[in-house]
Amino acid sequence: MSSLVRHVTIDCSDPYRLASFWAGALGAPLADDDHPGDPEATVLAPGVALLFIAVPEGKSVKNRLHLDLQPQDRTRDEEVERLLALGATLLSDRRRPDGTGWAVLADVEGNEFCVERSAAERAAGATAA
């Protein structure tokens, strides 16, 4: 029998704050027992949960693992704007004039993640090519 990924665990300085950002980004709830000041917090995202754990050291280098988000009910550009309003920062804009590409953002603690095109945008691009 094989294993399943139960959590993607992210080290951070403020688990509740970072989990709250990701709960908003993913439209998923925090675990019922998570509260400000807790040493860990969980976002109950469909598929695999995100577990945020307090660590004493700060982030010092680029992530070696990051999340790629694909919007479900809006365009890539609309999703980028929504995430910026939640507190994300645009690090690198790799969107191309032909509609392909992605945007690299950082969450509220500086962890990099990408926003790709939605499935509808990919399908529209495939039929236009």
N, C-alpha and C positions, 0 to 999 in steps of 0.2 A: 504494500500500500504506500502511496506517496503522501507528501505533506501539502497543506494548504497555507497560504499566507493569511494569517489572522489579523495582523496589524502592520501598517507601515509606521515605524516609530521615528519620531523627530525630536532630537535634543533641542532644548530652548531655555530661555531664562524665565519666561512667564507662561506656563502651560495654558492657563485659562484664557489669557488674552490672545495667544496665538491660535488656540483651538477655536475661540470665538470668531476670529477672522476666517478660518477655514470652514467653519460651520456656515457662515454667511456666503462664502465663495461657492460652496458645494450645495447649498440649500439642504443641509443635513443637520440633524439635532446633535447637541452635546449629550453625553450620558447624563441621566437624571441625578447622579451623585457628584457631579462636577461643580465646583464653586471657586470663586476668586481665592487665590492663595494656596490652592491645592498643589501638591508636587507632581500631579499628572492630571491630564484631561483627555477625553476621548471624543472624537467626532464619529458618529455612527453612520458613515457614508455607505451607500449601497455597494456591494462587492467586497470591499475591504475597509476596515476602520482605520482612522488615523489616530495614533496614540502620541501625545506630547508629554515629554518627561523633562522635569527641571534638572539642569546640570549647572555646576558652578562656573565653568568656562564659557566665554562668548564665542560666537562664530568668527573664524579667522581667515578662512579661504573659501573659494568657490565650492558649491555642493558637488559631490561626486555622484549623487543620485538626485533626480528632481522629478516633479510631476508634470505631465503634459495634460492640459485641460482641453476638452472639446465641448464647446457650448451645445446644449440640447435644443433650446428654444429661442435662440437669438444668434446674430452673426458674431463672428470673431471680434470685429471692431466694437460692436455693442458690448460684448463681454469684457473686453479690455477696459472700456470706459466704466463699466459697473464695478470691476475689481479695483480700479484706481479710486473710485468713490468710497470703497470699503477700507482703503488705506494702503493698497499696494503701490509700488513704485515701478515705473517703466525703466528698465535697464538697457534694453537693446531692441530696436524696432527692426525686425527682419521681414516685415510685410513688403511684398513686391507690387509694382503697379498692375500686374496681371491678376492680382487677387490671391496669389499663392503666398507662402511664407507664414511666419508666426511672430509673436511678440514675446520677449523675455521680460518677465516682471519679477519683483521681489516682494515677499510677504512683509508683514509688519516687524519681523525680526531679521529681515535681509536674506531669507532663503529664496533662491531662484526657482522659478517655475515658468512654463511656457503656455501660451494660449494659441491653439491651432484653429483652423477653419472648422465650422460646423459640418456635419454630414451633408446637409442641404447645399452648403457652399461647395463642398467637394464634388457632389453629384452634378451641380450646375456647371462647374469648371470642366468636368469630364465630358459633358455633352457639348460644351462650347468649343472644345479642342478639335 
